[in-house]
Structures are given as C-alpha cells and as structure tokens.
Amino acid sequence: MSGFETKRPTAPEAEAILGEYFPVLDHGFVSLVDYMGTDESIEHAARVSYGYGTRKRNLTRGLIRYLRRHLHTTPTEMVELKFHCCMPMFVARQWIRHRTANVNEYSGRYSLMPMLFYTPSEEQLQTQSKKNNQGRSGNTVTPEQYAEVKRRFDEIRSASASAYEWMTENEIARELARIDLPLSTYTQWYWKIDLHNLLHFLTLRVDPHAQWEIQEYGRVMAGMLKRVAPLTYEAWIDYDVCGARMSRMELASLQKLVQTKDDGLAGRDASLSNDELAELGLSKRELAELLGKLAPRGVPDFELDLSTAKPATFFQETFADAVPKIDKTPE
C-alpha cells in the first residue's frame, strides 16, 4: 500500500543495513535479514506492570544497564534478530552447539553443494599451542610450510570435488555423494535468535579464546546488534565483554588491597605475595586468570564497515558458479 507506515518499533541504523551482505573469511557472509524490537521493546517488557509513556533516552539507558548488571534477562528475550549466514562447516559445527536459536540450513540432500572451500591466510596458519589443547600458538608457520599445507589442502579438495561431481553427474544420491566433502566446505543457514541468547553467543564467540574464524562472524554480528539495540550493546560491552566475574577468593584478595569508605574507595598500603594469594585458595591457574582480569584492556568497537557490504546477488552468483554443472545430455 502506497504511503504505508509501520507501527512496529524500528531502528533507523538497522533499517539501513537490512538485506546487505557483509563478507566474512574468503567466501562467507553475514546478513541481517530481519529483526523484531529495539531497546525500547526491552523497556516496555520490563515495565509491563507499570505501563509506559514517552521516556527520556537516559532513563531507558539506566534501566537497560540495571537489567544487564543484575542479570534480569527476561525482557531481552522480547527482541529477536534473524541472520542469513554462510560459513565453513567446521565453523557451523561450533556454532550449532548454541542450541538456543531457530536454524534452517542449506540441504546437501536436496541441493548440489557449491565447491567453495575455506583456506586460512598465511597469518592465520599457525602451529599448535602448547598451553591450550584446542587453540593455535600465535606463531605462524614458515612460508615453505604454508606452501606445502596449501598444496595438500588443494590436493584433498580437488579429489573430493572431483568425486562429488562424478557421483552427482552419474545420479548417485546427493545425500551419499556429499559424505566425503571436507569440513572446509561452505554451508549456509538462516539463524533466528532472541537477544538474550544472542548476547550469550556473542560473549563467547568474540572472546579472544574462541577460534579466530568464528570470532570473525561474531564481530560482524555484534556490529549489527549495535544498530538494532545500541543501549543494550553498550551495556553488553561494559558488563560482559570488558567486565569479569569474581570468585570468592578473588574478591577476598581485592578486599585486602582496597577498603571502602563512606565517600568511596581507598587503597591500603599493602601488597600480596603469591604465597598469600595461595592461602586464600587461589591456584596458580586461578591467580593467572585473576591477573588477566585486572590487566588493562581496550574497549572493542564492532562498528560495521559499510563500504564492504555486498548485494545479495553478489553471493548468489558466486555460489551458483561454484555448483557442479551436471550434463544431462543423453549419450
């Protein structure tokens, strides 16, 4: 209808990027395709017993920060975001562990799989960490090793793609033809989640301990959240991304260094040795983690780079070109 104006709450910054596709890794993307609710929707839900009227923005901000600070999460479940995402299968397998979303994935039983594979950059191809069994060390491999790894990647993928294309062309069932495709193969899905569970997902996935590849997706999605609910995004940064939980022993150690006063806090003329910290019940690992929490850290800004956005047709054409071409001409 011409001139129709929606009555639902909208965020102009989010409206500006709806349907835009932001590249991630070498062939992946994230697009915000829809959302329901904004920061004001959270306030309305929280104040359901009292009603609401025109509110000042600083009052909305104060309430949202209070809710986040005190873990009153139910009102944030009233906001939902729906994404279209494309990622390597190994990233998808990490992602799907968050069992709090509605997901519809590309079907390799029904459709032909595009022969697109993720290849780590030279910067990201690193050796195994000796301290973290599920992470990389931060040390890149030599150029010679990178070239050999890439050659082996290409060899495996070429063989897998060739086998897949032969089987599908010879009418082997697609659900069987796909089973030896590597985890580097790209898949895609629609992923809808409420804001409470999205914040939990993002807290884990933008953390430096998460695998770098899924961090890349988390950073883009955080930038989209910033446009849908900027006050919630700000509180999430302050209390979750840059904040930290404290154990009983960690609080006890800080209480020995800081004393409360009627007009604030004061430092005590004291220090704690490792032995004294151990007496409080802190193990070596817990002590290391406490020092990490207290170390200065920058505040991340997940602002989207709008210049990188692509139209949907860009990726549609890329994936269409990568799908095996089956010759149906009878011999």
Order of alpha helices (4+ residues) and beta strands (2+ residues): alpha-beta-beta-alpha-alpha-beta-alpha-beta-beta-beta-alpha-alpha-beta-alpha-alpha-alpha-alpha-beta-beta-alpha-alpha-alpha
